[in-house]
Amino acid sequence: MRLNRQPKTLKMAIAVACASVLLTACSMPKLSMPSFSLPRVHKLTVQQGNVLSQEMIDKLKPGMTRSQVAYIMGEPIFRNSFNESRWDYIYTIEVPGYFNEQVHVSLFFEQDLLAYFTGDFAPSSEQDGESTGATQVTAERGDAEPNTQTEDAG
């Protein structure tokens, strides 16, 4: 009979130990499980094309040669094979989760000289202390004394 009592007391001892551990766990201060998260994929900032700035646009002047324009702006990222007189500059930047930006400038040449350009940039209103408007127009015509009146005052 003694052999039968030992397994009962052993089972009883294990049951009491488990109950005491479970009961003491309930009375302990509130513990939280550490939060585990999966690592995220690193997303890169993507820049493509020619970097375009206002300073570069301000340096462009009508009548510049293609090589002078290429020195200032760099070689165009896209050349139209059907229209050799047009150079397109495109710059895109994508910062994942923050912003996407795309800037485009098209330069047009006539007889291998810069005629005009269109796009997301415009020349600054004041360059090298000169004012815009009629003063620049009359100075370009070669008048001895440029007219200092602006177009609005005229």
C-alpha positions as CSV (number, residue, x, y, z in Angstrom):
1,M,0.0,0.0,0.0
2,R,2.8,2.3,0.6
3,L,3.7,2.3,-3.1
4,N,0.2,3.5,-4.0
5,R,0.4,6.5,-1.6
6,Q,3.6,7.9,-3.0
7,P,2.3,8.7,-6.5
8,K,-0.8,10.4,-4.9
9,T,1.3,12.6,-2.7
10,L,3.6,13.4,-5.5
11,K,0.7,14.4,-7.7
12,M,-0.7,16.4,-4.8
13,A,2.5,18.2,-4.3
14,I,2.8,19.1,-8.0
15,A,-0.8,20.3,-8.0
16,V,-0.2,22.5,-4.9
17,A,3.0,23.9,-6.4
18,C,1.3,24.8,-9.7
19,A,-1.7,26.4,-7.9
20,S,0.6,28.5,-5.7
21,V,2.6,29.7,-8.7
22,L,-0.6,30.6,-10.5
23,L,-2.1,32.4,-7.5
24,T,1.0,34.4,-6.8
25,A,1.2,35.4,-10.5
26,C,-2.3,36.9,-10.1
27,S,-1.3,38.9,-7.1
28,M,1.8,40.4,-8.6
29,P,1.8,44.0,-9.9
30,K,0.7,44.4,-13.5
31,L,3.3,43.3,-15.9
32,S,3.2,43.7,-19.6
33,M,4.6,41.6,-22.3
34,P,7.3,43.2,-24.3
35,S,6.1,44.3,-27.7
36,F,7.8,42.6,-30.6
37,S,7.5,43.9,-34.2
38,L,8.9,42.8,-37.4
39,P,11.7,44.9,-38.9
40,R,10.6,47.3,-41.6
41,V,12.1,47.4,-45.0
42,H,14.4,50.4,-45.5
43,K,13.1,52.7,-48.2
44,L,15.7,54.8,-50.1
45,T,15.4,58.3,-51.3
46,V,15.4,58.2,-55.1
47,Q,16.7,61.1,-57.2
48,Q,16.6,60.9,-60.9
49,G,17.6,63.3,-63.7
50,N,19.4,66.7,-63.7
51,V,19.3,68.7,-60.5
52,L,17.6,72.0,-61.4
53,S,17.9,75.2,-59.3
54,Q,16.8,78.8,-59.6
55,E,20.4,79.9,-59.8
56,M,21.0,77.8,-62.9
57,I,17.9,79.3,-64.6
58,D,19.0,82.8,-63.7
59,K,22.3,82.2,-65.5
60,L,20.5,81.4,-68.8
61,K,20.4,84.2,-71.3
62,P,18.9,84.3,-74.8
63,G,21.6,83.9,-77.4
64,M,23.7,81.4,-75.5
65,T,25.2,78.6,-77.5
66,R,24.4,74.9,-76.8
67,S,27.8,74.4,-75.2
68,Q,27.3,77.4,-72.8
69,V,23.9,76.0,-71.9
70,A,25.3,72.5,-71.3
71,Y,28.0,74.0,-69.1
72,I,25.4,75.7,-66.9
73,M,22.7,73.1,-66.9
74,G,24.5,69.9,-67.8
75,E,23.7,67.6,-70.7
76,P,19.9,67.1,-71.0
77,I,18.5,63.9,-69.7
78,F,16.1,63.7,-72.7
79,R,16.7,64.8,-76.2
80,N,13.8,64.7,-78.7
81,S,15.0,62.8,-81.7
82,F,12.4,64.5,-83.9
83,N,13.2,68.0,-82.8
84,E,16.9,68.7,-82.3
85,S,16.2,72.3,-81.2
86,R,14.5,71.2,-78.0
87,W,16.3,70.0,-74.8
88,D,14.3,68.7,-71.9
89,Y,15.5,68.6,-68.3
90,I,13.6,66.5,-65.8
91,Y,14.4,66.1,-62.1
92,T,12.4,63.9,-59.7
93,I,13.0,63.2,-56.1
94,E,11.0,60.7,-54.0
95,V,11.3,60.5,-50.2
96,P,9.1,57.5,-49.3
97,G,6.4,58.4,-46.8
98,Y,7.1,62.2,-47.1
99,F,6.9,63.7,-50.6
100,N,7.4,63.3,-54.3
101,E,8.5,66.2,-56.4
102,Q,9.0,66.5,-60.2
103,V,10.5,69.5,-61.9
104,H,10.6,70.0,-65.7
105,V,12.3,72.6,-67.9
106,S,12.4,72.7,-71.7
107,L,14.9,74.8,-73.6
108,F,14.4,75.8,-77.2
109,F,17.1,76.7,-79.6
110,E,17.0,78.6,-82.9
111,Q,20.0,78.4,-85.2
112,D,22.0,76.7,-82.3
113,L,21.3,79.7,-80.0
114,L,19.0,79.6,-76.9
115,A,15.8,81.3,-77.9
116,Y,13.5,80.7,-74.9
117,F,12.5,78.1,-72.3
118,T,9.4,76.9,-70.6
119,G,8.7,74.8,-67.5
120,D,8.5,74.9,-63.7
121,F,11.1,77.7,-63.3
122,A,11.1,81.3,-64.4
123,P,13.9,83.9,-64.3
124,S,14.1,85.9,-61.1
125,S,12.5,89.3,-61.3
126,E,15.8,91.0,-60.3
127,Q,19.2,89.9,-61.5
128,D,22.5,91.7,-60.7
129,G,20.7,94.8,-59.5
130,E,18.9,95.4,-62.8
131,S,15.2,96.0,-62.8
132,T,12.8,94.2,-65.2
133,G,10.6,95.7,-67.8
134,A,11.3,98.6,-70.2
135,T,14.8,99.3,-68.8
136,Q,16.1,96.0,-70.1
137,V,14.2,96.3,-73.4
138,T,15.7,99.7,-74.3
139,A,19.2,98.7,-73.0
140,E,19.1,95.7,-75.3
141,R,18.1,97.8,-78.3
142,G,21.4,99.8,-77.8
143,D,20.0,103.2,-76.8
144,A,22.6,105.5,-75.4
145,E,20.6,106.3,-72.3
146,P,18.2,103.6,-71.2
147,N,14.7,104.6,-70.4
148,T,14.3,104.2,-66.6
149,Q,10.5,104.0,-66.7
150,T,8.9,100.7,-66.1
151,E,6.1,99.3,-68.3
152,D,3.5,100.1,-65.6
153,A,4.4,103.8,-65.3
154,G,4.4,104.3,-69.0
